[in-house]
Every structure is written in structure tokens, then in C-alpha cells.
């Protein structure tokens, strides 16, 4: 799977992307979503904005889910048609709104009445019509990490159900916006399908109430959030996309012809990416042994930020090497710069190569130059 000889000659750390796996994942997404009419998948660029990966995603016909003007620019540069771009985010700047209007994107996912009014004002000045969907906060618990849940009543995202009728009425009065649908996103790394089933039931109720009020919607955007297997990434490189799309098909009860939009990021890109690092030192403590890598939390912040644990493979150990217990840590001047605690690992020496898996999502895209460290480059299985 990994070209170890090639890795030995490369400066570490770097992100390694398995392009064949990415293509297989995209083909599966297209096949499974294509079983249902009016299903549209948008790739969530925040997961990874690498230009080569984006161009491959665009070539498979996916749209883009963007949360900044920079991501809109990335999507367009990658060849994603502007009408397939949806734009969310609680803090869209005037310049970002103008950029989106200039490119005539498919839809703004509007998160507040204040934002709706600003979009209308800018669109009027530009003589453009903005297609909008209200991001509704459905108060659904995604049963995931508190820092990546987005659909509870106390989260900053979306318009509350209590304010939805007011927002709809105001949108009808504004001259430069057209209300086309509703948007929902309840969180990330959701592994239980019953959570999505609960979301469907909540959507059904909301749409039914609006229909009774004479409000017809063209589209429903259910967000993303489908989780991946961080524990066994090599055994389960793809989530169950078939079950995911079928869950919505089975439980959504919407007027015929309603478009259903999905915003998948992590589930598409995560498992094709790996952070490759070299061992700088093996440090003997009083009660512990530390494997100190040249990759740190600036290269993969998920363990430090979310307490996440990624599967790690020793790439250069002999097959019959005895195992020892190590804490695997980075070089950053922070005690939270830890990748694994009490890891049973083959006997490790300075210069050994390790692969930290499931780094395709929120690795390169969240990387920083903290401690004045350079950004790690990307290496691809196909040139």
C-alpha cells in the first residue's frame, strides 16, 4: 500500500494521498446517490482544499459546500460549476457575499435574519438575485463530540424553529432574494443511522407545516456528517454510503420533485490521506517511553483539539520485532501534542517511519505554522 522505498528518500513530515482509494470512494458515492432521483452531493471543501484532490472530486461531478469566499474561489478554480456551489457560515462578510453573487452560486445557506437582510441589500446594489435556503437549527442531538455538534438549540448555527416563520415571511418581502429551500446540518462524525432518521422526521414535520401555510420549497439540504472508522481505517476505508443514502430515501416524506442535497466531506476524503512522519528520538522516562516524531499538532490538530485517536502503523519495523509500550508524541511546545498514549508498538528506533492514518480530512486543511514550522507538503500515489 505504501511505497516505503520512495518514502525513505523524502523529507518528512508529509501528507500521502491514495488517489486510487479517493477515486473508488467517489465512484461509490456517485453510484449510491444516483439510485435516487433528485439527489445532489456537494463536497465539503473545509475537510480538505488540496487543489489536486479538488480537481479529481470535480471530475466526478460533485458540487461544493463552501463556508468562505476562499473556498468558493477554490471550487471554481477546480472546475466545479458555480450553480453547484452552496455557501454556508454564520459570518459571511460583505466581500464574500459579493463574490458569491458575482459567480451566481447555486444557493446561500442563510443562518440569521441579519444575514438575509445584508444579502438582499448587496444583491440589490449588484442587480443580482440571490437564491437562499434557511439553515434551520432542528435541535437534534447528533451524539458526537461537543465541538463538532451543530444542531442543538444552544449552538451558534442556524435559525431557530421559533423564528422560522418570521424569516420566511420576511424573505417573501425582499426584492433581491428568492427562498428556494431549507438547510440542515446537525454535526460531524455521526456513526449511528438513527440520528439521520431523527433528522428526517424533524424535516418532515417542518416541511409539512410550511406546506400547510402555502409555502412550497424546491430543495432540502440535509447537510453531511457521515462518520468514518478511525479505529480500523485499513479494514473499513469506506463508510456505508448505500445505507446512508437509503436512510434518507426511506424516511424523508417530501413533495414529489423536491431536490435533496448532501454535504459530505470527511466521509469522502478522510481515509485516502495519511500523515507520514519520521522518529526523531525514543526517550526513556521513569515510567514511560516516548516516541518523538517530526510531525506535530500543527500538522494534525485533531488529537489535541478533539481528543481524537488515529490508527498508527509502523512502516519500517521488521515483521518479527518485539512490541513495547510507547506514548507517541510530536515536537510542538505543548503538552497536548500527543498522537497516542500507551500504544503497543513494534520496537522503535530513531529514523523509523510511521503512518498516522485517516488524516485526509482536517489534517492539511487545518494545518498551521505554529512554532514557526513549515507546512508539510502533499505527496500523491499518482502524479
HELIX and SHEET records of a PDB file:
HELIX    1   1 UNK A    4  UNK A    8  1                                   5    
HELIX    2   2 UNK A   19  UNK A   33  1                                  15    
HELIX    3   3 UNK A   45  UNK A   47  5                                   3    
HELIX    4   4 UNK A   51  UNK A   59  1                                   9    
HELIX    5   5 UNK A   69  UNK A   78  1                                  10    
HELIX    6   6 UNK A   82  UNK A   84  5                                   3    
HELIX    7   7 UNK A   94  UNK A  102  1                                   9    
HELIX    8   8 UNK A  113  UNK A  126  1                                  14    
HELIX    9   9 UNK A  161  UNK A  173  1                                  13    
HELIX   10  10 UNK A  193  UNK A  212  1                                  20    
HELIX   11  11 UNK A  241  UNK A  251  1                                  11    
HELIX   12  12 UNK A  266  UNK A  269  1                                   4    
HELIX   13  13 UNK A  270  UNK A  272  5                                   3    
HELIX   14  14 UNK A  302  UNK A  306  1                                   5    
HELIX   15  15 UNK A  364  UNK A  366  5                                   3    
HELIX   16  16 UNK A  370  UNK A  372  5                                   3    
SHEET    1   A 5 UNK A 312  UNK A 314  0                                        
SHEET    2   A 5 UNK A 353  UNK A 356 -1                                        
SHEET    3   A 5 UNK A 273  UNK A 284 -1                                        
SHEET    4   A 5 UNK A  14  UNK A  17 -1                                        
SHEET    5   A 5 UNK A 377  UNK A 380  1                                        
SHEET    1   B 9 UNK A 159  UNK A 160  0                                        
SHEET    2   B 9 UNK A 130  UNK A 137  1                                        
SHEET    3   B 9 UNK A 107  UNK A 110  1                                        
SHEET    4   B 9 UNK A  85  UNK A  87  1                                        
SHEET    5   B 9 UNK A  63  UNK A  66  1                                        
SHEET    6   B 9 UNK A  39  UNK A  44  1                                        
SHEET    7   B 9 UNK A 259  UNK A 264  1                                        
SHEET    8   B 9 UNK A 219  UNK A 221  1                                        
SHEET    9   B 9 UNK A 177  UNK A 183  1                                        
SHEET    1   C 6 UNK A 312  UNK A 314  0                                        
SHEET    2   C 6 UNK A 353  UNK A 356 -1                                        
SHEET    3   C 6 UNK A 273  UNK A 284 -1                                        
SHEET    4   C 6 UNK A 289  UNK A 293 -1                                        
SHEET    5   C 6 UNK A 323  UNK A 329  1                                        
SHEET    6   C 6 UNK A 338  UNK A 346 -1                                        
END                                                                             
